[in-house]
Amino acid sequence: MSEREDHHAEIAELIPAYVLGALEPDEIEAVELHLVGCAACRAQVEAERRVAGLLPYLAEPRPVPVRARRQLLARIDAIAPVAPPARRRLPAPLARFGWVAAIAAVLVAALLGINSLRMQEQVKQKDLELTAAQENQRSVARFVGSPRGFVTALQSTGVAPAAQGGVILDPTRNAALLMVDGLPKPPPGQAYVVWMVRGNQHFNVGVLPIADDGRATLYISPPDALASYDGILVTEESGPLAANPRGVRMMSARVEP
């Protein structure tokens, strides 16, 4: 590997500790200087931060404590009407109040149950997001750690000025990892198609799934050897099965070590 690639690999190893605030001041300065000119490492920092943000959701959900439920029911009982003396009818308003208190108790218990289910569903969703983020982190680490791997910048064509990204290419696995940030979602019915380019030939290798925050990651497994391609192109097409790029060109990159 070249001196530049060696430096990139060293910085990539420091990124997890950088995100957690566990680096020395000189290491922080080195990482931040590198991030200024490296879109791929900036994307890795964002991926690591998403993983760190999900860590609080790893705790197992807990049911509402029995003591808390008892205290709530005791408070409900405290506002219930006092039983009337024998052979004496309660006034109609008080009788209705008893029914209202009973219904309120049922509604409160149902609300507690619904909130508990919602919390469990939210924890499950965060767990799935965490698993996906960790898998993405492992994929990035595998690509960066490849002895023959290299990184190329993914440049915006100007249609989406805020879009930036990078492609990590691994000739050993004949695969590439494309990462994008700042790309708006395509209009309804449209899709961002990724193409491997060889001269005038274009090969559809997948659709770029843009999240609400403008980020996306796509694992590319081209039909031929990476070295046989000239570049990578992202276009906006009317469908994911486009045979040739006819839509707006959004981003592009060259495939060269």
C-alpha positions in Angstrom: 0.0 0.0 0.0 1.1 3.6 -0.6 2.0 6.0 2.1 -1.4 7.8 1.6 -3.3 4.5 1.9 -1.3 3.6 5.0 -2.2 6.9 6.6 -5.9 6.4 5.6 -5.9 2.9 7.3 -4.3 4.3 10.5 -7.0 7.1 10.7 -9.8 4.6 10.0 -8.6 2.5 13.0 -8.8 5.6 15.2 -12.4 6.6 14.2 -14.3 4.4 16.7 -12.3 5.8 19.6 -12.7 9.3 18.1 -16.5 9.0 18.1 -16.4 7.9 21.8 -14.1 10.7 22.8 -11.3 8.4 23.8 -8.4 9.8 21.8 -5.5 12.0 22.9 -5.5 15.7 21.7 -2.8 15.0 19.0 -4.8 12.0 17.7 -8.0 14.1 17.6 -6.2 16.7 15.6 -4.8 14.1 13.2 -8.3 12.6 12.6 -10.0 15.9 12.1 -7.4 17.1 9.6 -7.9 13.8 7.7 -11.7 14.1 7.7 -11.5 17.5 5.9 -10.4 15.8 2.7 -11.8 12.3 3.1 -15.5 11.8 2.4 -15.3 8.0 3.1 -14.0 8.6 6.6 -16.6 11.2 7.2 -19.2 8.7 6.3 -17.6 6.2 8.6 -17.7 8.7 11.5 -21.4 9.3 10.9 -22.0 5.5 10.8 -20.1 5.1 14.1 -22.1 7.9 15.7 -25.4 6.3 14.7 -24.2 3.1 16.4 -23.2 5.0 19.6 -26.6 6.8 19.6 -28.3 3.4 19.7 -26.4 2.0 22.7 -28.9 3.3 25.3 -31.6 1.2 23.7 -29.7 -2.1 24.4 -31.3 -2.3 27.9 -34.0 -4.9 28.2 -37.6 -3.6 28.5 -39.0 -3.9 32.0 -42.7 -4.3 33.0 -44.5 -1.8 35.2 -43.5 -2.6 38.8 -46.2 -4.3 40.9 -45.8 -1.7 43.6 -46.5 1.1 41.2 -49.6 -0.6 39.9 -50.8 -1.1 43.5 -50.2 2.6 44.3 -52.1 3.6 41.2 -55.1 1.4 42.1 -55.0 2.6 45.7 -55.3 6.2 44.4 -58.3 5.2 42.2 -59.9 3.5 45.2 -59.4 6.7 47.3 -61.6 8.7 45.0 -64.4 6.1 44.8 -67.6 7.1 46.6 -68.2 5.8 50.1 -70.7 2.9 50.3 -74.2 4.3 51.4 -76.0 3.1 54.5 -78.4 0.2 54.1 -81.9 0.8 52.6 -80.8 4.2 51.3 -80.4 5.1 47.7 -77.6 7.2 46.5 -78.5 10.4 44.6 -78.3 9.8 40.8 -75.1 12.0 40.4 -73.2 9.9 43.0 -74.3 6.7 41.4 -73.1 7.9 38.1 -69.8 9.0 39.7 -69.1 5.4 40.8 -69.5 4.1 37.3 -67.2 6.9 36.0 -64.5 5.9 38.5 -64.7 2.2 37.5 -64.5 3.1 33.8 -61.5 5.4 34.6 -59.7 2.5 36.3 -60.2 0.3 33.3 -59.0 3.0 30.9 -55.9 3.7 33.0 -55.0 0.0 33.1 -55.5 -0.3 29.4 -53.4 2.8 28.8 -50.6 1.3 30.8 -50.8 -1.9 28.8 -50.7 -0.1 25.5 -47.7 2.1 26.5 -45.8 -1.0 27.6 -46.4 -2.7 24.3 -45.4 0.5 22.4 -42.2 0.7 24.5 -41.3 -2.9 23.7 -41.9 -2.3 20.0 -39.7 0.8 20.0 -36.9 -1.2 21.7 -37.3 -4.0 19.1 -37.0 -1.4 16.3 -34.0 0.2 17.9 -32.4 -3.2 18.3 -32.9 -3.9 14.6 -31.4 -0.5 13.7 -28.5 -1.2 16.0 -27.9 -4.6 14.4 -27.9 -3.1 10.9 -25.6 -0.3 12.0 -23.2 -2.8 13.5 -23.2 -4.9 10.3 -22.5 -1.8 8.3 -19.6 -0.9 10.6 -18.2 -4.4 10.2 -18.5 -4.2 6.4 -16.7 -0.9 6.4 -13.9 -2.3 8.6 -13.5 -5.3 6.3 -13.2 -3.1 3.2 -10.8 -0.6 4.8 -8.7 -3.5 6.2 -8.2 -5.1 2.8 -4.5 -5.1 1.8 -5.4 -4.2 -1.8 -8.4 -2.0 -1.1 -8.5 1.7 -2.1 -10.9 4.6 -1.8 -12.2 6.9 -4.5 -14.3 10.0 -4.0 -17.9 10.1 -5.2 -18.5 13.6 -6.6 -21.8 15.5 -7.1 -22.6 16.6 -10.6 -24.1 19.8 -9.3 -27.8 18.7 -9.4 -27.6 17.9 -5.6 -24.8 20.3 -4.4 -24.9 19.1 -0.8 -24.3 15.4 -1.9 -21.0 13.9 -1.2 -19.6 10.4 -0.7 -17.0 7.8 -1.4 -16.5 4.3 -2.7 -14.3 1.7 -1.0 -13.1 -0.8 -3.6 -11.7 -4.2 -2.8 -10.2 -6.1 -5.8 -9.6 -9.1 -3.6 -13.3 -9.7 -3.0 -14.2 -8.0 -6.4 -16.7 -5.9 -4.5 -17.2 -2.2 -3.6 -19.0 -0.3 -0.8 -20.6 2.9 -1.9 -21.5 5.5 0.8 -23.4 8.7 0.2 -24.4 11.7 2.4 -26.6 14.7 1.7 -28.5 13.2 -1.3 -32.3 14.0 -1.2 -34.8 11.3 -1.7 -35.8 10.8 -5.3 -39.3 12.0 -6.4 -42.2 9.4 -6.2 -41.9 6.8 -8.9 -38.2 7.5 -9.4 -35.1 5.6 -8.2 -31.4 6.3 -7.9 -29.7 3.6 -10.0 -26.0 2.8 -9.6 -24.0 1.9 -12.7 -20.6 0.4 -13.3 -19.1 2.1 -16.3 -16.8 0.6 -19.0 -16.3 3.0 -21.9 -19.7 3.5 -23.4 -21.2 0.5 -21.6 -23.2 0.8 -18.4 -24.1 -2.0 -16.1 -27.0 -1.7 -13.6 -25.6 -2.9 -10.2 -28.4 -1.8 -7.8 -30.6 0.9 -6.4 -29.3 3.4 -3.8 -31.7 3.4 -0.8 -31.8 6.9 0.5 -32.8 7.4 4.2 -34.7 10.4 5.5 -31.4 12.0 6.6 -30.0 11.8 3.1 -27.6 8.9 3.8 -27.2 5.6 1.9 -24.9 2.6 1.7 -24.8 0.1 -1.2 -22.8 -3.1 -1.4 -21.8 -3.6 -5.1 -20.8 -7.0 -6.6 -20.0 -6.2 -10.2 -20.4 -8.9 -12.9 -16.7 -8.5 -14.0 -13.4 -7.7 -12.4 -13.3 -4.2 -10.8 -10.1 -3.4 -12.8 -12.1 -3.7 -16.0 -14.3 -0.7 -15.2 -13.6 3.0 -15.7 -16.0 4.5 -13.2 -19.2 4.5 -11.2 -22.3 6.6 -12.0 -25.5 7.4 -10.0 -28.5 8.5 -12.0 -32.2 9.2 -11.3 -34.3 6.8 -13.4 -38.0 6.1 -13.8 -37.5 2.6 -12.3 -34.9 0.3 -10.7 -34.7 -2.0 -13.7 -33.4 0.6 -16.2 -31.2 -1.0 -18.9 -29.3 2.2 -19.7 -28.8 5.5 -17.9 -31.3 8.0 -19.5 -32.1 10.1 -16.4 -30.4 12.9 -14.6 -26.8 12.2 -13.6 -26.5 12.8 -9.8 -23.0 11.6 -8.8 -19.9 9.9 -10.3 -16.6 8.4 -9.4 -13.5 7.0 -11.1 -12.4 3.5 -10.5 -8.6 3.7 -10.2 -6.2 2.7 -7.4 
